[in-house]
Amino acid sequence: MTHPNEDLIRALFTARAQGDMQAWRNCFAADVRWHYPGQGPLSGHHEGVDRMAEILGQVGELSGGTSRHELHDVIANDEHVVALNVARAERAGRRLETNSAQVFHVRDGKITHLWTLHDDQRAADEFWS
């Protein structure tokens, strides 16, 4: 039996992979905060599910729709979830492949905060810039 917060994050990754934006949006609180590291165009503290959808759209445009996250494992408790994944994308003849961890804070069955961490932030910044 899995933890409900693990199920939530697995549903989030499945929705994104299938392009089901409504299911993806349903995983977040309306005022979710996303903390994306680095110095690239995606970096910053983004607030609200609409803003997150804009960023995800930007990722799709920049990568020509090639951005993917291969979920490796999910570790969950009553308040936090860590998703270990490999992020891949192609852009202008370049390829990005980085191990990522995403840390989620969950309250009342919705993601309220998200922190993204890459094993090579410089490569991620350069790729998206």
SETORMAR-783423 format. One record per residue (C-alpha): residue in three letters; x, y, z. Coordinates in steps of 0.05 Angstrom, whole numbers. Example, Ala and Ser with C-alpha at 12.3 -4.5 7.8 and 13.67 -1.06 7.14 Angstrom:
2
{rec 'ALA'; {246; -90; 156}} {rec 'SER'; {273; -21; 143}} 
***
This chain:
129
{rec 'MET'; {0; 0; 0}} {rec 'THR'; {28; 67; -20}} {rec 'HIS'; {22; 133; 17}} {rec 'PRO'; {-31; 180; -11}} {rec 'ASN'; {22; 234; -22}} {rec 'GLU'; {63; 185; -63}} {rec 'ASP'; {1; 171; -105}} {rec 'LEU'; {-8; 247; -114}} {rec 'ILE'; {62; 257; -141}} {rec 'ARG'; {59; 195; -186}} {rec 'ALA'; {-7; 223; -214}} {rec 'LEU'; {27; 290; -225}} {rec 'PHE'; {84; 258; -266}} {rec 'THR'; {34; 215; -305}} {rec 'ALA'; {-10; 276; -321}} {rec 'ARG'; {50; 314; -347}} {rec 'ALA'; {75; 256; -388}} {rec 'GLN'; {6; 248; -420}} {rec 'GLY'; {-3; 323; -430}} {rec 'ASP'; {-65; 323; -386}} {rec 'MET'; {-61; 394; -360}} {rec 'GLN'; {-126; 391; -321}} {rec 'ALA'; {-103; 330; -282}} {rec 'TRP'; {-35; 364; -273}} {rec 'ARG'; {-68; 428; -246}} {rec 'ASN'; {-112; 388; -199}} {rec 'CYS'; {-50; 365; -161}} {rec 'PHE'; {-33; 436; -138}} {rec 'ALA'; {-62; 486; -89}} {rec 'ALA'; {-82; 549; -127}} {rec 'ASP'; {-29; 589; -91}} {rec 'VAL'; {27; 538; -98}} {rec 'ARG'; {99; 565; -96}} {rec 'TRP'; {153; 536; -141}} {rec 'HIS'; {225; 550; -124}} {rec 'TYR'; {269; 537; -185}} {rec 'PRO'; {344; 547; -174}} {rec 'GLY'; {399; 576; -216}} {rec 'GLN'; {409; 636; -261}} {rec 'GLY'; {371; 615; -323}} {rec 'PRO'; {306; 639; -352}} {rec 'LEU'; {265; 589; -312}} {rec 'SER'; {298; 608; -246}} {rec 'GLY'; {261; 643; -191}} {rec 'HIS'; {204; 637; -142}} {rec 'HIS'; {140; 627; -180}} {rec 'GLU'; {72; 634; -147}} {rec 'GLY'; {7; 604; -168}} {rec 'VAL'; {-13; 545; -211}} {rec 'ASP'; {-26; 591; -271}} {rec 'ARG'; {46; 616; -268}} {rec 'MET'; {71; 545; -262}} {rec 'ALA'; {31; 526; -324}} {rec 'GLU'; {62; 586; -361}} {rec 'ILE'; {132; 562; -342}} {rec 'LEU'; {115; 491; -364}} {rec 'GLY'; {90; 520; -430}} {rec 'GLN'; {156; 558; -437}} {rec 'VAL'; {194; 493; -425}} {rec 'GLY'; {153; 460; -480}} {rec 'GLU'; {166; 516; -529}} {rec 'LEU'; {241; 520; -515}} {rec 'SER'; {250; 445; -521}} {rec 'GLY'; {203; 435; -580}} {rec 'GLY'; {162; 389; -536}} {rec 'THR'; {220; 343; -520}} {rec 'SER'; {223; 357; -445}} {rec 'ARG'; {211; 293; -405}} {rec 'HIS'; {219; 270; -334}} {rec 'GLU'; {233; 196; -321}} {rec 'LEU'; {210; 182; -251}} {rec 'HIS'; {259; 138; -213}} {rec 'ASP'; {229; 136; -142}} {rec 'VAL'; {182; 172; -96}} {rec 'ILE'; {191; 178; -21}} {rec 'ALA'; {132; 205; 18}} {rec 'ASN'; {105; 220; 88}} {rec 'ASP'; {46; 261; 113}} {rec 'GLU'; {76; 329; 95}} {rec 'HIS'; {133; 319; 46}} {rec 'VAL'; {149; 281; -17}} {rec 'VAL'; {215; 273; -54}} {rec 'ALA'; {213; 252; -126}} {rec 'LEU'; {278; 228; -157}} {rec 'ASN'; {278; 233; -232}} {rec 'VAL'; {319; 243; -295}} {rec 'ALA'; {302; 306; -334}} {rec 'ARG'; {315; 303; -409}} {rec 'ALA'; {305; 353; -465}} {rec 'GLU'; {333; 374; -532}} {rec 'ARG'; {342; 444; -557}} {rec 'ALA'; {380; 475; -616}} {rec 'GLY'; {421; 412; -627}} {rec 'ARG'; {438; 405; -553}} {rec 'ARG'; {415; 354; -503}} {rec 'LEU'; {402; 360; -429}} {rec 'GLU'; {403; 300; -383}} {rec 'THR'; {405; 315; -309}} {rec 'ASN'; {388; 278; -247}} {rec 'SER'; {336; 318; -209}} {rec 'ALA'; {303; 316; -142}} {rec 'GLN'; {238; 352; -130}} {rec 'VAL'; {216; 365; -59}} {rec 'PHE'; {142; 376; -48}} {rec 'HIS'; {104; 402; 12}} {rec 'VAL'; {33; 374; 12}} {rec 'ARG'; {-26; 397; 53}} {rec 'ASP'; {-98; 372; 47}} {rec 'GLY'; {-81; 329; -14}} {rec 'LYS'; {-52; 387; -54}} {rec 'ILE'; {20; 409; -69}} {rec 'THR'; {32; 476; -35}} {rec 'HIS'; {108; 484; -47}} {rec 'LEU'; {157; 454; -96}} {rec 'TRP'; {232; 459; -97}} {rec 'THR'; {270; 433; -158}} {rec 'LEU'; {343; 412; -151}} {rec 'HIS'; {390; 389; -207}} {rec 'ASP'; {455; 351; -199}} {rec 'ASP'; {486; 399; -250}} {rec 'GLN'; {453; 466; -244}} {rec 'ARG'; {503; 501; -289}} {rec 'ALA'; {485; 452; -346}} {rec 'ALA'; {411; 465; -335}} {rec 'ASP'; {421; 540; -335}} {rec 'GLU'; {463; 538; -398}} {rec 'PHE'; {414; 492; -434}} {rec 'TRP'; {352; 536; -420}} {rec 'SER'; {389; 602; -433}} 
***
